[in-house]
Structure formats: structure tokens, C-alpha cells
Amino acid sequence: MAAATARVSDERVVVDGPVVTSRAAGTAMEFAFKLVELLCGSEKVAEVNRSVLAKL
């Protein structure tokens, strides 16, 4: 079994292979938009972003 490694990042949302994570609850919208981007594409992010109050 390979040893686990960790990498510290200052990014608010991080995608590392199949893992998507974020810093804290304050990044929830950014995290959600990243999931939409990964699952549905950047065009869907733009569409959803037009209908929410938090603009990214």
C-alpha cells in the first residue's frame, strides 16, 4: 500500500484527481460552482450564475 501524501494549498477550492475540497463554509458557493463545472460544464456554470445572488 502506498503511503498517503498531503499538499498544502492556499486555493479556496481544490480539485486533485477525483477529490474536490474547499477551505471552509465560506467557500460553499465556489465549491458548488466547481462541482457544476466538473459535472455539467462551464456553460452550465454561466447559466446558473445568472440566476443567483452570489456572482463568481
C-alpha positions in Angstrom: 0.0 0.0 0.0 1.4 3.4 -1.0 2.0 6.0 1.7 -0.5 8.9 1.8 0.8 12.3 1.0 -0.6 15.7 1.6 -0.1 19.0 -0.2 -1.0 22.3 1.4 -2.7 24.8 -0.9 -3.8 28.4 -0.5 -6.6 27.9 -3.1 -10.2 28.3 -1.9 -11.3 25.2 -4.0 -9.0 22.4 -4.9 -9.5 19.6 -7.4 -7.0 16.8 -7.0 -7.9 13.9 -9.3 -11.3 12.5 -8.1 -11.2 14.7 -4.9 -12.8 18.1 -4.7 -12.5 20.1 -1.5 -12.6 23.6 -0.2 -11.3 25.6 2.7 -14.4 26.3 4.8 -18.1 27.0 4.8 -17.3 30.5 3.4 -16.3 28.9 0.1 -19.6 26.9 -0.3 -20.8 28.8 -3.4 -17.4 28.5 -5.1 -17.3 24.8 -4.2 -20.9 24.3 -5.6 -20.0 26.1 -8.9 -16.8 24.0 -9.2 -19.0 20.8 -8.9 -21.4 22.2 -11.5 -18.5 22.9 -13.8 -17.0 19.4 -13.4 -20.3 17.6 -13.8 -22.1 19.8 -16.4 -19.5 22.1 -18.0 -18.7 25.8 -17.9 -21.7 26.8 -19.9 -24.0 25.5 -17.2 -22.0 27.4 -14.6 -22.7 30.6 -16.5 -26.3 29.8 -16.8 -26.7 29.1 -13.0 -24.6 32.1 -12.1 -27.0 34.4 -13.9 -29.8 33.3 -11.6 -28.2 33.5 -8.2 -27.3 36.5 -6.0 -23.7 35.4 -5.4 -21.7 36.2 -8.6 -18.5 34.5 -9.3 
